[in-house]
Every structure is written in structure tokens, then in C-alpha cells.
């Protein structure tokens, strides 16, 4: 059972790191004046897979795209959903009841 907790924790850390790197790549491209190679679809997908907290925090840390209404509203909602799923996963309930 402990191996499942370790794997689940590594998954959470990996998805959050990937989500942070997506925001950082968009920020770097914006600073250089280049058009980003990807849109917001990857951010939303990473947020749904568990990286909403990293996206939301990194947007504030980098002071980047704070005026985007969809990101500022959806990321906290996805974060609450992620925390609920993480809670269920660590508690041992794998299906939403």
C-alpha cells in the first residue's frame, strides 16, 4: 500500500512541475516577444490532470496573465477538484461516490 502512496505523490509532483514549466515557457516566450508554440489548451489539460495549483500559483509568482478571466476563474475551481481527488486517492477511495 505504501508503494501506491509513493507513486501517487510522485505523480502529483510531476504534473505540478510540468504545469509550472508550461507557464514559465509561455512567460519566457512573452518576454522575448515570440508567439508561443502552444495555447492555453495544454494549461487547461495539465490543470485537469492535477496541476491547477501550480498553474495558479505560478501565474501570480510571475505576474503573468492575471487579466485572463478564464484562467483566474477556472484554475481555483480545478484546484479544488484536484484537492478533492487527491484526498480521495490518499484515503483509499478511488471512485467518486
C-alpha positions as CSV (number, residue, x, y, z in Angstrom):
1,X,0.0,0.0,0.0
2,X,2.9,2.3,0.7
3,X,4.1,2.0,-2.9
4,X,0.8,3.3,-4.1
5,X,1.1,6.4,-1.9
6,X,4.7,7.0,-3.2
7,X,3.6,6.6,-6.8
8,X,0.6,8.9,-6.3
9,X,2.8,11.5,-4.6
10,X,5.4,11.3,-7.5
11,X,2.5,11.7,-10.0
12,X,1.2,14.8,-8.2
13,X,4.7,16.4,-8.1
14,X,5.4,15.6,-11.7
15,X,2.2,17.0,-13.0
16,X,2.6,20.2,-10.9
17,X,6.2,20.6,-12.2
18,X,5.1,20.1,-15.8
19,X,2.3,22.7,-15.3
20,X,4.8,25.2,-13.8
21,X,7.1,24.6,-16.8
22,X,4.3,25.3,-19.2
23,X,3.5,28.7,-17.6
24,X,7.2,29.5,-17.4
25,X,7.7,28.7,-21.1
26,X,4.7,31.0,-22.0
27,X,6.2,33.7,-19.9
28,X,9.7,33.4,-21.4
29,X,8.2,33.5,-24.9
30,X,6.2,36.6,-24.0
31,X,9.3,38.3,-22.6
32,X,11.2,37.5,-25.8
33,X,8.4,38.8,-28.0
34,X,7.8,35.4,-29.6
35,X,4.5,33.8,-30.2
36,X,4.0,30.7,-28.0
37,X,4.2,27.3,-29.6
38,X,1.1,26.2,-27.7
39,X,-2.1,27.9,-26.5
40,X,-4.0,27.6,-23.3
41,X,-5.3,24.1,-24.1
42,X,-2.2,22.5,-22.6
43,X,-2.5,24.6,-19.5
44,X,-6.2,23.5,-19.0
45,X,-5.3,19.9,-19.7
46,X,-2.4,20.0,-17.2
47,X,-4.7,21.6,-14.7
48,X,-7.3,18.9,-15.1
49,X,-4.7,16.2,-14.6
50,X,-3.7,17.7,-11.3
51,X,-1.5,20.8,-11.9
52,X,-4.1,23.5,-11.3
53,X,-2.4,24.6,-8.1
54,X,0.9,25.0,-9.8
55,X,-0.6,26.9,-12.7
56,X,-2.5,29.3,-10.4
57,X,0.5,30.0,-8.1
58,X,3.0,30.4,-10.9
59,X,0.7,32.9,-12.7
60,X,0.9,35.0,-9.5
61,X,4.6,34.5,-8.9
62,X,5.5,35.5,-12.4
63,X,2.8,38.3,-12.5
64,X,1.8,36.9,-15.9
65,X,-1.7,36.8,-17.5
66,X,-3.5,37.9,-14.4
67,X,-6.1,39.7,-16.5
68,X,-7.2,36.5,-18.2
69,X,-10.7,35.8,-16.9
70,X,-10.8,32.1,-17.8
71,X,-7.5,31.3,-16.1
72,X,-8.3,33.3,-12.9
73,X,-11.7,31.6,-12.5
74,X,-11.1,28.1,-13.8
75,X,-7.8,27.4,-12.1
76,X,-9.1,27.7,-8.5
77,X,-12.1,25.6,-9.4
78,X,-9.8,22.9,-10.9
79,X,-7.6,23.2,-7.8
80,X,-10.5,22.4,-5.5
81,X,-11.4,19.5,-7.7
82,X,-7.8,18.3,-7.7
83,X,-7.5,18.5,-3.9
84,X,-10.8,16.6,-3.5
85,X,-9.5,13.8,-5.9
86,X,-6.1,13.8,-4.1
87,X,-7.9,13.5,-0.8
88,X,-9.9,10.5,-2.0
89,X,-6.8,8.9,-3.5
90,X,-4.8,9.1,-0.3
91,X,-7.7,8.0,1.7
92,X,-8.1,4.9,-0.4
93,X,-11.3,5.7,-2.3
94,X,-10.6,5.6,-6.0
95,X,-14.1,6.1,-7.2
96,X,-16.3,9.2,-6.7
97,X,-19.4,8.2,-4.8
